Amino acid sequence: MAEPTVHVVDDDASFLNAMSRLLRASGYLARTYCSAREFLAEPHGDEPGCVLVDLRMPDIGGLDLQAAIAQSRYPLPVLFLTGQADTASTVRAMRGGAEDFLEKTAPKELLLDAVRRAVARSRHELEDRSRREELRARFAAISAREREVLEHVLRGRLNKQIAGDLGIHERTVKVHRKSIMTKLSVRSVAALAQLSQEAGLPVHS
Amino acid sequence: MSLVTVVWSMIAAACLTLAAVHLPVWWRNREARATLAFSVAAICTAAIALCELAMLKAATPADYAAAQRWMNLPVALLLIALAGFAHHYLDARLRWLAVTAIVLRLVSLAINFSVGESGNFLHATSLHAVELMGEQVSIASGERNPWRAIGHLAIFLLMLYFIAASVHAWRQGRRAAALLVGGSLTFFMAASLARAFLVSWQGGDAPSTVSLFALGVVAVMGYALSADLLRANQMVIELSEREREAELVADAANLGTWTRDIVRDTVVASRKLRDLFGFAPGERLSGEQLVQRVHVDDRAAFRDRLSQAARRRGEYQSEFRLVLPDGRLRWVAALGQVDFDAHGQPVRSRGACIDITARKEAEQEMLRLRQDIAHVGRVSVMGQISSALAHEINQPLGAILRNAEAAALFMKHESPDLHEINAILEDIRKDDQRASAVIDRIRTLLRHEQVAMTSLNVRGLLADVAMLLRPDAAVRHVGLEFGVPADLPAVRGDQVQIQQVLLNLILNGMDSLEGLNDRPRSVTVTARRDGSKSVEISVSDSGRGIAADHFDRIFEPFYTTKSKGIGMGLSISRGLVEAHGGHLWAENSAIGATFRFTLPVAG
């Protein structure tokens, strides 16, 4: 997986610079944006990372940016930085799903810790997502008929019963079964059931 | 008893008495030369009366002529005395007339004692009697002295002199003196001339009655002088009365009064004034002593006022502190004026002082309270923008911390990139300055010191204010615009107070845009020259303007339409602007409202 990138959005050039240096010194890739618009102009989300957002910005503010990110295709975790914390903004930010809410003058340990957690979470989500996509691709390879057979197998029906249900020969059923197992790369029915569950198919026991 | 003897003796006695009464007056006041002339005239008249008595009672022509000879001496002196009296009492002109007359008369006197038996007779040959007051008196006849014309000419010249003197006095407005004194002197001379003509030249028959006429003149002169004395007396009484009244009034009003004789440098001060200044009742005072009591810091200004009044011949007013002998301080208001003599030199100054300590203390207290209120207003304004300001400070502080942490981590490398470290250090320095600038401006605005009027650059003022307001404006999505022409003159004012006014007006402008999204949100501050002596600064917003029913009330204290305001901002701002000598007012523009205020140009 790619190196995690931390995106920093702040209208204050000096703080942007300093934050970027600290992140680089701590081993992250850092990218800076001096306005929310600049950040939203590019697509994000196919690498692990997080977004550090200044709460108070002219034009599109921090909270609005958070809302926009949440609506995006692959939302990154959002960390808020502020020069002036007030309760209302904090609550709104956390409700909107912010990863954390920190003061700009907080010690680096707190900051980097929050970044680490956010990056980890982003990595997990990315992994989950790629796994899901891989599964979807695998299942997409199954034909319609095979799909029907799979459903019956997942219901726990024997080959003979499936043949009777679908009006086909038992031998055909066995062939379909083998094809499914191969396409999905599983060796046992238990594994098949687990995979199917992961993919989101209904499983009856 | 001989009536003539009695009458002529009485004349002599009366004249001597008059002289005796008036001579001491001259003795005490040598300037009263008219009085001296009068006394001399009176004495001479007495002598004339006695000689004349001898003449009237003469038994032989030789006696008559002798008496007449001696009589000419006091007559001459009398004429000199009368001329002197006219000169001093009537302030006569044409002195040469008098001088010539006197010289002639003296010549005539010399002739009187050298030629013939007297100035009138070369040789008196016979006596005959006439009736006067029921008795027989003597008249002589004989060879007349031809030189008697000189004496008569002298009398004629003196008459002219007296006429001129009367006219002059009349013109001067001293009509009573002109008529009475001048008139009787002239009449005396005229009568003498007439008699001389009739008797001496025409051979008429009349006894010598010079002393009667002389008495008449002396009586008139005496009356005139007495009237003067009486008037002077009355004036002195009135003056005392007035002085007492004035002192009572001054006392009742708590005024201390003083009069200073500049020439002799002595001061007469009322009891109240002495109390005020801390001088003892009997102490001798000079002008300088009074000034020494004035507080050192106020002395120069006070002296300046005095000299201005002396130059411009006017009154002066001054307020200053006194330092009493026991160290106490007192505030005093003084009013005075300078009097000048005929040559334009200051001769006297007079004035009154009153204790205004209570009033001054109240004024100072009020000034302190005003400053307190202004300070509260400032604190409130700062409170309104405090969170934006805190953000503005935390930005650089946060950047400094992050930079320092990054540098520490970089330094842990095997070979740290020194260029990067240098860049970090430079950035830290700049951020520190940034934070300091904001903090300085906040501290300046929050300080609570005495007003300090200096020359202020309008651009600089607006730049400071902009720095404090931009964060807040950014969050509230309001555009701030400033327009100051390059040639705008500097203004005179207190930096803190003017910035407070600007903050108040601009924040108000931003408040008026609250919730409005159908238009560009901006507050514009411009400055322009207003005439040669002032500068006008205006703050306009693009809001909805001031409602008609609020318009008259917005400058009232505690009046506000905002839910979170105490309503003091505009009231305080107006007070501050007016304390600078300017005006603050509001107008509704095509879009939004505009507040304008003026400040005086510096220098």
Interface residues (C-beta under 8 A of the other chain):
Chain A: D11 D12 S14 F15 N17 A18 M19 R21 L22 R24 A25 S26 R56 M57 P58 D59 G61 L81 T82 G83 Q84 D86 E103 K104 T105 P107 K108
Chain B: S387 A388 A390 H391 E392 I393 N394 Q395 P396 L397 G398 A399 I400 L401 R402 N403 E405 A406 A407 L409 F410 E420 I424 D427 K430 D431 R434 P471 A474 V475 H477
